Amino acid sequence: MAYAGKLADYAGTHAEFLVGSGFPVPFANEIFDVVISEGVIEHFPPEDTEQMVREHVRVCKPGGRVIISVPNVFNLPLTYHKWRVGENYMAYPERSYTLNGLAKLLRKTGLQPIAYSGFAPTVGLEWYIHPYLKIRFPDSLLPTWLLARIGHEFLIVAEKKG
């Protein structure tokens, strides 16, 4: 939480943080307009992942949005690196997704995907070329549909029906 507080300070905002579980999320039903899950669900087995997404849906208001970001299986530097290092991967265990696979999960939990994008398509190249090489400019040059398909991560914005 100290790191999260520093990020809030850096952004020039005030935020309150709560440590809790995603099984269940410690909030009442339908209280948030937007629920953001960035880099979380991929660290759990599939059956737990679905339960966690259902919790996102539960706390989201009808007509609200759920935004989920996950690693992209089609980002080849990332996928190869995770395969190559196995359990030594810094975020192990971590599952990568396809855009269609995540969209299917969201529909199964009562959400309707309405938009998608991706980011950092070159973020894994420094593992193979040079650790200090940062080639991040393609994010500003590539269209969102391509970033969602080859980016290090992609996200889907989904609307809660109701």
ZAMARGU-4260 file (C-alpha; in steps of 0.2 Angstrom, whole numbers, plus 5000, padded with zeros to 4 digits):
<rodrens>
0) 5000/5000/5000 | 5015/5012/5003 | 5019/5010/4984 | 5001/5014/4979 | 5001/5029/4991
5) 5017/5036/4982 | 5009/5033/4965 | 4994/5044/4971 | 5005/5057/4978 | 5015/5057/4961
10) 4999/5059/4952 | 4994/5074/4963 | 4978/5066/4969 | 4971/5058/4985 | 4966/5040/4986
15) 4961/5028/4999 | 4967/5010/4998 | 4959/4994/5005 | 4968/4978/5006 | 4956/4964/5003
20) 4952/4948/4993 | 4945/4946/4976 | 4935/4931/4983 | 4924/4940/4987 | 4927/4959/4984
25) 4923/4968/5001 | 4910/4979/4994 | 4891/4979/4992 | 4882/4975/4976 | 4881/4987/4962
30) 4890/5002/4970 | 4904/5007/4957 | 4902/5015/4940 | 4918/5008/4934 | 4928/4993/4940
35) 4946/4991/4934 | 4956/4975/4935 | 4974/4978/4928 | 4986/4963/4929 | 4976/4953/4942
40) 4965/4939/4935 | 4979/4930/4925 | 4987/4925/4941 | 4973/4913/4946 | 4967/4896/4940
45) 4953/4898/4927 | 4939/4893/4939 | 4945/4906/4951 | 4947/4919/4937 | 4929/4917/4932
50) 4923/4919/4950 | 4934/4935/4952 | 4927/4942/4936 | 4909/4938/4943 | 4914/4948/4958
55) 4919/4963/4947 | 4902/4962/4939 | 4893/4960/4956 | 4900/4977/4962 | 4897/4986/4946
60) 4881/4996/4943 | 4870/4991/4929 | 4876/5000/4914 | 4893/5002/4922 | 4909/4997/4914
65) 4922/4984/4919 | 4939/4986/4912 | 4951/4971/4912 | 4969/4971/4906 | 4979/4955/4904
70) 4995/4949/4896 | 4993/4945/4877 | 4998/4927/4871 | 5001/4934/4854 | 5015/4946/4861
75) 5029/4934/4855 | 5043/4941/4866 | 5033/4939/4881 | 5026/4922/4877 | 5043/4915/4873
80) 5051/4923/4888 | 5038/4915/4900 | 5040/4898/4891 | 5059/4900/4892 | 5061/4904/4910
85) 5046/4894/4917 | 5044/4896/4936 | 5058/4908/4936 | 5047/4921/4927 | 5045/4936/4939
90) 5026/4936/4939 | 5024/4917/4939 | 5011/4910/4938 | 5004/4921/4925 | 4993/4915/4911
95) 4992/4925/4894 | 4975/4927/4885 | 4969/4930/4868 | 4957/4944/4864 | 4943/4932/4859
100) 4946/4921/4875 | 4944/4936/4887 | 4929/4943/4877 | 4921/4925/4879 | 4924/4925/4898
105) 4917/4943/4900 | 4901/4938/4890 | 4899/4922/4901 | 4899/4933/4917 | 4886/4945/4910
110) 4896/4958/4902 | 4896/4965/4884 | 4913/4970/4877 | 4911/4987/4869 | 4930/4992/4866
115) 4947/4986/4867 | 4965/4992/4865 | 4983/4986/4869 | 4999/4993/4874 | 5018/4991/4874
120) 5020/4979/4859 | 5039/4980/4860 | 5041/4978/4879 | 5049/4961/4879 | 5062/4965/4866
125) 5075/4971/4879 | 5075/4953/4886 | 5084/4948/4870 | 5092/4963/4863 | 5099/4974/4877
130) 5091/4977/4895 | 5092/4996/4893 | 5084/4996/4876 | 5067/5004/4877 | 5057/5004/4861
135) 5040/5011/4867 | 5036/5023/4852 | 5025/5010/4843 | 5011/5013/4856 | 5009/5031/4848
140) 5010/5025/4830 | 5000/5009/4829 | 4981/5008/4828 | 4972/5001/4844 | 4966/4986/4834
145) 4984/4981/4831 | 4990/4985/4848 | 4976/4974/4855 | 4983/4960/4845 | 5001/4961/4847
150) 5004/4972/4863 | 5012/4966/4879 | 4995/4968/4887 | 4978/4971/4880 | 4962/4977/4888
155) 4944/4976/4885 | 4930/4988/4891 | 4914/4979/4894 | 4897/4986/4900 | 4886/4977/4913
160) 4869/4973/4906 | 4854/4979/4915
</rodrens>
